[in-house]
Amino acid sequence: MAKTTQPTAGMRDPLLPTSTAASPPPYLDPHPADSYTYTVFLVPVRLRRGLCRGGRCIVPCLTVLFLLALAGFLLWPADPDISLARLHLAHVSVVARPAVAVTISATLKVRVRNPDLFALDYTRLDVAIGYRGAGLGRVTSGGGRVRARAVSYVDANLQLDGIRVVEDAMYLLEDLAQGSVPFDTIAEVEGHLHFLFLSIPVKGRISCVMHINPHNQTIVHQDCYPE
């Protein structure tokens, strides 16, 4: 018959946990209740300087920008410069009867300057003359070529025979009595600049106001304004 042995005082049953042996020491607890462990990895990083050291890359960048700007300035097409080099009046007359009319015969020499690095082929040169904004007549000359960075002169003959002035007839008679008649002269040239396979249209224009004395066939005063 089996005998049951009761534990005596001061003895503990190894199968029953006690309060003193219930929890291990804090430093052995894999999941401590109030402490956490952080692991910090220090990775050495070598800072690399850029290509610019001491501002040495600024000078090449500025040089490239300057060269690009210079190339654009030189290659950008510009309109030709037009000026009236010479004007010779062969005949000027104003008649009041039976109607106010003007007769002008003149020869002009127009100066065409090509400021571009490419040759200019102009198709025509127009010279128009008017009085107080009203056109009286126009002459057109043929085309030609102006070399790069060169100057060319174009001759034109202007002939107006008995052109009637209706709206400003009174002003024309007053100017005739004062001995100075202002005539408007507009010279215009159109052409193309040829660069490789490109054909770039350009145009030059100049306006002049000539004060002519019809009594002695001379130019009293002349003002020109490039456009």
Buried (B, 14 or more C-beta within 10 A) or exposed (E): EEEEEEEEEEEEEEEEEEEEEEEEEEEEEEEEEEEEEEEEEEEEEEEEEEEEEEEEEEEEEEEEEEEEEEEEEEEEBEBBBBBBEEBEBEEBBBEEEEEBBBBBBBBBBBBBBBBBBBBBBBEBBBBBBBBEEEEBBBBEBEEBEBEEEEBBEBEBEBEBEEBEBEEBBEBBBEBBEEEBBBBBBBBBBBBBBEBEEEEBEBEBBBBBEBBBBBEEBEBEEBEBEEE
